[in-house]
Amino acid sequence: MRKKIVAGNWKMHKDLAETEAFLGRLKEQVMPEEVSIIVAPPFTNLQHAFQSLRDHPVRVAAQNMHQSDKGAFTGEVSAAMLKSVGVETVILGHSERRAHFNETDDLLAEKVNTALGNDMTVIFCVGEELKDRKAGDQFEVVQNQLEKGLFHLSEDDWAHVVIAYEPVWAIGTGETASPEQAQQMHQFIRQAVTDHYSETVAEAVSILYGGSVKPANAKEIFGQPDVDGGLIGGAALEVESFMEIAKAFIE
Ligand code: 13P
């Protein structure tokens, strides 16, 4: 069975004290065993988060990393640096990084290679903008992102890849893709992986939905057959709403 995953992308939220408080409360919660839960704090709090969660099932991910191993890249963080503080998972290709930091498909393919080369797991984000959906181009856009960002990988690499479908028009807007729209795209993505690789690879890869997931809509979205969990922004910043979403699979 595919792994069910609920990951909280904190984006640029929470300083160290807020992170300590959040994780302290999180650790008081009963964790659903059938769901992998991940938090992705800002770089400055990764080491604290890893140490705080050392004996806990919740895992820690980074929100980004540089494609080079080391060098004169002021302000950047490498895969080895992340691993040295215990982080083994990285979110790559988030639409905010594509839009605000000019991350191209080619660059993202390099980052994916670097992460996998360092034995990390990648949560790779894809998703169309509103203009694409209005033009009916959403499948073409996502297909292109998959081809350029991931389809150069070997079959074996896919054991370390998670896909997150995040329609840009649904991020932070309160507008969610309908469960049918989410299912349609997730099915499309799984079919694209089947066509390029095999059904075995496609059936094993977890595909998360992201974009205004809240406790009120998580159950319906996660109930779709090709939706294996969520990448959560705003609602992941409070322990209660994050846990409600994480438990939406089972309750
Ligand atoms: P929201 O849940 O705030 O819409 O953010 C989604 C997201 O971008 C997660 O990566």
Residues whose N, C-alpha, C, O or C-beta is under 5 A from the ligand:
A	BS01	13P	N9 A170 I171 G172 T173 G210 G211 S212 V213 L231 I232 G233 G234 A235
